[in-house]
């Protein structure tokens, strides 16, 4: 029994250290994501966006003289929807990491944080095809050089994202059940 105690302590210390690192990394990611998304739409020449295909061939045509600041702001606004959803999920994930860094693996805050992340993942996975369609319509209507287009896409990548989000939901329910069992055990003891 004494041999297991140091190993368990080392494992707990590793989990706590990794959790502290992931809490900080999540915070940094939360700060960078809006900057990157907005930067891509505000500075499309630097981001390489003009060389990639966009929904509805929205940036097609002979020139980009129509792609002025108000149009870019509109596109950035549409692109902000999944960013806000992701930030909501990352905030919950950061809460999970913060609780784990303190050794409270099944606390209410940890379980709620992971549930929040799972919900945001599912909403983002479901928004992705709709967001693609909305962006395509917006860009093709704003661009006088291409005909208006309604492009609906649902790819295997979308199916994978939905499946992964559902897996997160399963893990969130397992964590909630573990929390419930831990509370029952504490009441018994």
N, C-alpha and C positions, 0 to 999 in steps of 0.2 A: 504494500500500500504506500509506503514511503517513496518507492521508486516512481510511482505514478504522479505524486504530488509535484515534484520539480518539473516534470514534462508538461503537466497541465498548466503550471504557472508560466512556463516558457511559451506555450501555445496561446495562453491568454494575453501575455505581453505582446506577442507578434500580432495577434488580432487587433489589439488596442492600438499598436503603432501603425499598422496598415490602415485602420479606420481613421486615425488622426490625419494621415497623409491624404486619404481619399476625401475627407471632409474639406481639406484645403484645396485639393485639386478640383473638386466639384464647385467650390466657390469661385475659383479662377475661371473655370469653364463657363459658369453663369455670367461672369463679367465679360468674357470674350465673345460669346455667341451673338448677342445683339450687335456688337461692334463689327463683327465679320459679316453678318447678313446685311446690315445697313451699308457697310463699306462696299460690298459687292454691287449694290444697286446705285449708290451715289458715285462710285468711281469704277464704272464698268470697264474702262480701258485697262486699268491696273489689275482688276480681278480676273481678266480673261473671259468674262461673261460673253463678250461680243463674238468670240470664236466658237462658242458652244451652242447647240440647238436649244431653243426655249419653247415652251408650250405654244401651240398654234402658229408656229413660225413667226411669232410676234416681233422679233427683231429683224425679220427679213426685209428685202427691198434694196434699192440702190443706195440709200443714204440713211443716216440716223439723225437727220436734222429735226425730226419730230420728237426725238427722245430727250426732251427738255426736263428741267428740274421738277415741275409738277407731275409729269408722267412717272419719273423715277420715284418720287415720293409716294405716289399711288402704288407702284409695284412693291416698293419697300414696305408699305403698309400691309399689303396682302401677304408678303413674306414674313411679316411680324407675327401673324396668327400662330403658326407652329412654334415660333420662338417663345411666345408667351406661354404656350402650353408646355413646352419643354422646360422653361424656367420653373414653372409650377412643379413639375415632376422632379427636377433637380433639387429644388428646395426641400422636398420630402426626402429625397435620397440623402441629402446632406444631413437632415435630421436623424436619419437612420445611422449614418456614419458617426455622428456626434454622440449618439447614445451608445453605440458599440465601443467607441473610444473610452467611455466611462465604465464599460463592463456591463451595461444594461441592455443585453441582447434582445430580450423579449419584453421590454417596457412598452407601455401604451404608445409613447412617442415614436419608438422605433418601428413598431408595427404600422402605425398610422402613416409614418413617413414612407414606408415601402408601399403601402396601399396607394398613397398619393402618386408615387412614381409609376405604379402599374396602371392606374387610371389615366395618367397623362400619356403613357406609352400607347394605350389603346386609342385614346382620342386622337393622338397624332397619327397613328396608323390609319385610322378611318378618315382623317382630314386630308391625308396626302393625295389621294386621287381627286378629291373635290377641290383642293387647293390648286392642283395642276390645271384643272379645268377652268377655275376662276381666273388664274393668272393668264392662261391662254386667251380667254375671251377678252380680258382687260387689255392685253398687249396688242391683240389683233384689231380691236376696235380703235385703240389709240394710234395705231400705225396706218397712215394713209396709203402706204405702198403695198400692202397685202390685203387680200379679202378677209372679211370678218370670218372667224373660225371658231368652231366649238369642238375642242379635242378632248375626248373622254378616254382615259387610260387607266387600266387596272392590270398591273403586272404581277409576275411571280414575286417580285420584291415587296409589293404591297401585301400579298398573302403571307409572306415570311414575317413581315412586321406585325401583322395582326396575330399570327401564331405566336410570335415571341411575346407580345403584350398579353395574350391569354395565358402563356406560361408564367409570366410575372404575376398575374392574378392568382394562379394556383399557388405559387410560392407565398404570396401575401396571405392567402387563406391558411396555408400550413403554419406560417408564423403566428397568425392570430390564434390558431388552435394550440400551438405550443405555448403561447402566452396564457391562454385559458387553463391549460393543464398545469402550468407553473403556479398560477394563482390558487388552483385547487390544492396542489401539493403544499403550498405555504399555509393554507387554511387548516389542512389536516395536521401539519406539524405544529 
